[in-house]
């Protein structure tokens, strides 16, 4: 049984429309829906473990001088926004992406920023439009550099970090997902430059509901992925104040790699 002082596992909160989710020194207010419209309208265990792992593993960027650029992250399949908000609270500028049916969160924390935009994995990357404030895969097809919108520039590649959770649950999504990851790894990087290229860290959280499907997905990955040991995930949960039994997150895994293609 989960400790009542820690966030409950996602499968125990599906019936709630609003979640108050404690994360380090912040509390996120997450809105979810149980109407079955989309996989991304509810909280899932993968996002919970991934956010705890990020808090434990990422270097603290709060101490960076204000004149220094914050690291940039992009999330694929942001859903109700837990991981994106967690990253922003850790000092990242985050581009949270999903389909228009799923993106329903706001109120980014103070340390970093969150921009929310649609990104359809079925749209070829040469048709992406980084200057559009609502959708990377908008009808206004262009690959122009982003323009200021009066408040802040739209986030665009290159990204330092690519994250995703609970997105590998249907075989039809496997190839579009990894094609999108591959494009995000390469866009914005100058292959002709003499300056060494910094490749993005990739973190993928998944729940092994269908072992054959997950094995197929990992075999199709265009990058080398390594599973994070369960003991390390348990330590991350403990450090985040999440006191769950092993049965509460059984089958949830995090895989990591570097986007060197």
C-alpha positions in Angstrom: 0.0 0.0 0.0 1.3 3.5 -0.9 2.2 5.9 1.9 -0.7 8.4 2.3 1.8 11.3 2.5 3.1 10.6 -1.0 1.4 10.9 -4.4 -0.9 8.0 -5.0 -0.1 5.6 -7.9 -1.9 6.7 -11.1 -4.2 3.7 -11.1 -5.7 4.8 -7.8 -6.6 8.3 -9.0 -8.3 7.7 -12.4 -11.7 8.7 -11.0 -10.5 12.2 -10.0 -10.9 15.2 -12.3 -8.2 17.3 -10.5 -5.1 16.1 -8.9 -2.9 18.1 -6.4 0.5 16.5 -7.1 3.4 17.4 -4.7 6.8 17.5 -6.4 9.8 18.6 -4.4 8.9 22.2 -3.3 6.0 22.6 -5.7 2.5 21.4 -6.0 1.1 20.9 -9.5 -2.7 21.0 -10.2 -3.4 18.5 -12.9 -6.7 18.1 -14.7 -7.6 14.7 -16.1 -10.6 13.1 -17.8 -12.0 9.6 -17.6 -14.2 9.9 -20.7 -11.9 7.6 -22.8 -11.4 10.3 -25.5 -7.6 9.7 -25.5 -4.9 7.8 -23.7 -3.3 11.2 -22.8 -6.1 12.7 -20.8 -5.2 10.9 -17.5 -2.1 10.4 -15.3 -0.1 7.2 -15.9 2.6 5.5 -13.8 5.3 6.1 -16.4 5.1 9.9 -15.9 5.2 9.5 -12.2 8.4 7.4 -12.2 10.0 9.6 -14.9 9.4 12.8 -13.0 10.9 11.2 -9.8 13.9 9.9 -11.8 14.5 13.4 -13.4 14.5 15.0 -10.0 17.1 12.5 -8.8 19.4 12.5 -11.8 19.4 15.9 -13.5 21.9 18.5 -12.4 20.5 21.4 -10.5 20.2 24.3 -13.0 18.7 26.8 -10.5 22.1 28.2 -9.7 22.9 29.1 -13.3 23.4 32.9 -13.8 20.4 34.6 -15.2 22.4 35.5 -18.3 23.1 31.9 -19.1 20.7 30.1 -21.3 18.6 27.5 -19.5 18.8 23.9 -20.9 15.9 23.0 -23.3 13.8 19.9 -23.2 11.0 18.5 -25.4 8.4 16.0 -24.3 6.6 13.8 -26.7 3.1 12.8 -25.5 2.8 15.3 -22.6 -0.8 14.4 -21.7 -1.8 16.2 -18.6 1.6 17.7 -18.1 3.3 16.1 -15.0 6.7 15.5 -16.6 6.8 18.9 -18.4 6.0 20.7 -15.2 8.5 18.7 -13.2 11.3 19.6 -15.7 10.3 23.3 -15.6 10.5 23.2 -11.8 14.0 21.9 -12.2 15.0 24.9 -14.3 14.4 23.7 -17.8 12.7 25.5 -20.7 10.3 22.8 -21.9 8.3 22.3 -25.1 5.4 20.0 -24.1 3.9 18.3 -27.2 0.9 16.1 -27.8 -2.2 15.9 -30.0 -4.7 18.8 -29.5 -7.1 16.4 -27.7 -4.6 15.9 -24.9 -2.9 19.2 -24.2 -4.9 20.6 -21.4 -2.5 22.0 -18.7 -1.1 25.4 -17.9 0.4 27.4 -15.1 4.1 26.6 -15.5 6.3 26.8 -12.4 8.7 29.6 -11.7 12.2 28.2 -12.3 11.8 27.3 -16.0 9.1 27.7 -18.6 6.6 25.5 -20.4 5.4 26.0 -23.9 2.5 23.8 -25.1 2.2 22.9 -28.8 0.8 20.1 -30.9 3.1 17.8 -32.7 1.6 15.1 -34.9 4.1 12.2 -35.3 2.6 11.3 -38.7 3.6 14.7 -40.2 7.0 14.5 -41.9 9.7 16.5 -40.1 10.5 18.5 -43.3 7.0 20.0 -42.9 7.4 21.1 -39.3 6.9 24.7 -38.5 8.8 25.9 -35.4 7.6 29.4 -35.6 3.9 28.5 -35.0 2.9 29.1 -31.4 0.2 26.5 -31.2 1.4 23.6 -33.4 4.7 22.4 -34.8 2.8 20.4 -37.4 0.4 23.2 -38.3 -1.1 23.9 -41.8 1.2 26.8 -42.2 4.0 24.5 -43.4 7.3 26.1 -43.0 10.7 25.4 -41.5 11.5 29.0 -40.7 13.5 30.0 -37.6 11.1 30.9 -34.8 10.1 34.6 -34.3 9.5 36.5 -31.1 5.8 36.6 -30.1 6.1 39.7 -27.9 6.7 37.6 -24.7 9.2 34.9 -25.6 10.6 33.1 -28.6 9.1 29.7 -29.5 11.3 26.9 -28.3 12.9 24.9 -31.1 15.8 22.5 -31.7 18.5 21.8 -30.7 17.2 20.3 -27.5 19.4 19.1 -24.6 16.8 16.5 -23.5 14.1 14.4 -25.1 11.6 12.7 -22.8 8.5 10.6 -23.3 6.3 8.4 -21.1 3.5 5.9 -21.7 3.6 6.5 -25.4 4.5 3.0 -26.6 1.2 1.2 -26.2 0.1 0.6 -29.8 2.1 -1.0 -32.6 1.0 1.6 -35.1 2.7 4.3 -33.0 6.1 2.7 -32.8 7.7 3.8 -36.1 6.1 7.3 -36.1 7.3 7.8 -32.5 10.9 6.9 -33.2 11.0 8.8 -36.5 10.0 11.9 -34.6 12.7 11.2 -31.9 15.2 10.8 -34.7 14.2 14.1 -36.3 14.4 15.9 -33.0 18.0 14.6 -32.5 19.2 15.9 -35.8 17.3 19.2 -36.3 19.1 22.3 -35.3 22.6 20.7 -35.2 25.2 21.8 -37.7 27.0 18.7 -39.0 29.6 20.9 -40.8 30.7 22.8 -37.7 34.1 22.3 -36.2 32.6 22.6 -32.7 31.8 19.2 -31.2 28.1 18.3 -31.3 26.3 17.9 -28.1 23.8 15.1 -28.5 20.5 15.1 -26.5 19.9 12.7 -23.7 16.8 10.6 -24.4 14.6 9.1 -21.6 11.6 6.9 -22.3 9.3 5.6 -19.6 7.0 2.7 -20.4 4.7 0.2 -18.8 5.2 -3.4 -19.9 1.5 -4.2 -20.2 2.1 -6.1 -23.4 5.7 -7.6 -23.2 5.8 -8.6 -26.9 4.8 -5.1 -28.0 7.4 -3.4 -25.8 10.1 -5.8 -27.0 9.2 -5.0 -30.6 9.3 -1.3 -29.9 12.7 -1.4 -28.3 14.1 -3.5 -31.1 12.9 -0.8 -33.6 14.6 2.1 -31.8 17.1 3.9 -34.1 19.3 4.6 -31.1 20.9 2.4 -28.5 18.8 2.3 -25.3 19.8 1.0 -21.9 17.3 0.1 -19.2 17.7 2.0 -15.9 18.0 -0.6 -13.1 15.0 -1.0 -10.9 17.1 -0.3 -7.8 17.9 3.1 -9.1 14.3 3.8 -9.8 13.4 2.8 -6.3 16.0 5.1 -4.9 14.6 8.0 -7.0 11.1 7.3 -5.7 12.4 7.3 -2.1 14.3 10.6 -2.6 11.1 12.1 -4.0 9.1 11.1 -1.0 7.1 8.5 -2.9 6.6 5.5 -0.6 5.1 2.8 -2.8 5.3 -1.0 -2.6 6.9 -2.7 -5.5 3.5 -3.9 -6.7 2.4 -0.3 -7.1 4.8 0.3 -10.0 5.5 -3.3 -11.2 6.2 -3.4 -14.9 7.2 0.3 -15.3 10.6 0.8 -16.8 12.8 3.7 -17.9 15.2 3.4 -20.9 17.9 5.9 -21.7 20.1 6.7 -24.6 22.0 9.5 -26.4 20.7 10.8 -29.6 23.9 10.1 -31.6 22.6 9.0 -35.0 
